[in-house]
Amino acid sequence: MTKVKSLFVLAVSLTAALFAGAAVATHLSESNVEERLKPVHKVYVEGDDVPQVSNTAPVSAAPSGPREPADIYSASCTACHASGVAGAPVVGDAAAWEPRLAQGLETVYDHAINGFNAMPPKGTCADCSDDEIKAVVDYMIEQSQ
């Protein structure tokens, strides 16, 4: 029985050694070693054939047409104008809008487009047109009457 056991252990050991050797041979193959040792970056000098790459930042798609003021308000204005952050007039609070409207609608438009105090130009809607900003201002004022 011990002879059979010894032969079994020998056979298993040889089989394991064979598979391990094959794995090591694959792992240490010339192409695998070259791939692992390949530089991460390449330096080009004058005269080298340099692959062409784009050095421009990705451009977001421009809006396909005028957007609804309510959609722009929901996406870009509610963060401040729903809660009054940094003194922003809250939509629906007529008293908060009165001093601004007393300066004239053109001034309110100007502040919305060019920024005023804590409000950045065009709020958080950098891709909005001036006409869209004016429409959103009109929407907020209408909602505050």
C-alpha positions as CSV (number, residue, x, y, z in Angstrom):
1,M,0.0,0.0,0.0
2,T,2.8,2.4,0.8
3,K,4.3,1.7,-2.7
4,V,1.0,2.7,-4.3
5,K,0.8,5.8,-2.2
6,S,4.3,6.8,-3.0
7,L,3.7,6.3,-6.7
8,F,0.5,8.3,-6.5
9,V,2.4,11.2,-4.8
10,L,5.2,11.0,-7.3
11,A,2.7,11.1,-10.2
12,V,0.8,14.1,-8.8
13,S,4.1,15.9,-8.1
14,L,5.4,15.3,-11.6
15,T,2.1,16.5,-13.1
16,A,2.1,19.6,-10.9
17,A,5.7,20.3,-11.9
18,L,4.9,19.9,-15.5
19,F,2.0,22.4,-15.4
20,A,4.0,24.8,-13.2
21,G,6.9,24.6,-15.7
22,A,4.5,25.4,-18.6
23,A,3.1,28.3,-16.7
24,V,6.6,29.7,-15.9
25,A,7.6,29.2,-19.5
26,T,4.6,31.2,-20.7
27,H,5.1,33.9,-18.1
28,L,8.8,34.2,-19.0
29,S,8.3,34.1,-22.7
30,E,10.2,36.7,-24.6
31,S,7.1,38.6,-25.8
32,N,5.6,38.7,-22.2
33,V,8.9,40.0,-20.8
34,E,9.2,42.6,-23.5
35,E,5.6,43.8,-22.9
36,R,6.2,44.1,-19.1
37,L,9.5,46.0,-19.6
38,K,8.1,48.3,-22.3
39,P,8.4,52.0,-21.3
40,V,5.2,53.6,-20.1
41,H,5.9,56.8,-22.2
42,K,7.9,57.6,-25.2
43,V,10.1,60.7,-25.8
44,Y,10.2,62.0,-29.3
45,V,13.1,64.1,-30.7
46,E,13.4,66.1,-33.8
47,G,13.1,64.0,-36.9
48,D,11.1,61.2,-35.3
49,D,7.8,60.2,-36.8
50,V,5.4,61.5,-34.2
51,P,1.8,60.2,-34.1
52,Q,-0.7,62.9,-34.4
53,V,-3.1,63.5,-31.4
54,S,-5.7,66.1,-30.8
55,N,-4.8,68.8,-28.4
56,T,-8.2,70.3,-28.2
57,A,-10.5,70.0,-25.2
58,P,-13.7,68.1,-25.9
59,V,-16.5,70.4,-26.9
60,S,-20.0,69.8,-25.4
61,A,-22.8,69.8,-27.8
62,A,-24.5,73.2,-28.2
63,P,-28.2,73.3,-27.4
64,S,-30.2,72.4,-30.5
65,G,-32.5,75.4,-30.0
66,P,-34.0,77.6,-27.3
67,R,-34.8,75.7,-24.1
68,E,-37.8,76.2,-21.9
69,P,-37.2,78.7,-19.1
70,A,-38.7,76.3,-16.5
71,D,-36.2,73.6,-17.6
72,I,-33.3,76.0,-17.4
73,Y,-34.5,77.2,-14.0
74,S,-34.8,73.6,-12.7
75,A,-31.3,72.6,-14.0
76,S,-29.3,75.8,-13.3
77,C,-31.1,78.2,-10.9
78,T,-32.8,76.2,-8.2
79,A,-29.6,75.6,-6.2
80,C,-29.6,79.3,-5.1
81,H,-33.1,80.7,-6.0
82,A,-35.1,78.0,-4.2
83,S,-33.4,78.6,-0.8
84,G,-32.0,82.1,-1.0
85,V,-28.3,81.1,-0.9
86,A,-25.9,84.1,-0.6
87,G,-28.8,86.5,-0.7
88,A,-30.4,85.2,-4.0
89,P,-34.1,86.3,-4.2
90,V,-36.2,83.2,-3.6
91,V,-38.6,82.4,-6.4
92,G,-42.1,82.8,-5.1
93,D,-41.2,85.5,-2.6
94,A,-42.5,88.8,-4.1
95,A,-40.9,90.9,-1.3
96,A,-37.5,89.6,-2.1
97,W,-37.9,90.6,-5.8
98,E,-39.3,94.1,-5.1
99,P,-36.0,95.9,-4.5
100,R,-34.5,94.3,-7.5
101,L,-37.4,95.2,-9.8
102,A,-37.4,98.8,-8.4
103,Q,-34.0,99.1,-10.1
104,G,-35.6,98.3,-13.5
105,L,-35.9,95.1,-15.5
106,E,-32.9,95.9,-17.6
107,T,-30.7,96.1,-14.5
108,V,-32.1,92.7,-13.3
109,Y,-31.3,91.3,-16.8
110,D,-27.8,92.8,-16.6
111,H,-27.1,91.3,-13.2
112,A,-28.3,87.9,-14.4
113,I,-26.2,88.0,-17.6
114,N,-23.0,89.6,-16.2
115,G,-23.2,88.5,-12.6
116,F,-23.7,90.5,-9.5
117,N,-22.3,90.1,-5.9
118,A,-22.2,86.3,-5.3
119,M,-24.0,85.4,-8.5
120,P,-21.6,84.4,-11.3
121,P,-22.3,85.5,-14.9
122,K,-25.3,83.6,-16.2
123,G,-25.5,81.8,-12.9
124,T,-24.6,78.2,-13.5
125,C,-25.8,78.1,-17.1
126,A,-22.7,79.0,-19.0
127,D,-24.1,77.7,-22.3
128,C,-27.3,79.7,-22.0
129,S,-27.8,82.6,-24.5
130,D,-28.6,86.1,-23.2
131,D,-32.1,85.7,-24.5
132,E,-32.5,82.4,-22.5
133,I,-31.2,84.1,-19.4
134,K,-33.8,86.9,-19.9
135,A,-36.5,84.4,-20.4
136,V,-35.5,82.6,-17.1
137,V,-35.5,85.9,-15.3
138,D,-39.0,86.6,-16.6
139,Y,-40.1,83.1,-15.6
140,M,-38.8,83.6,-12.0
141,I,-40.4,87.0,-11.7
142,E,-43.8,85.6,-13.0
143,Q,-43.5,82.8,-10.4
144,S,-42.9,85.4,-7.7
145,Q,-46.0,87.6,-8.3
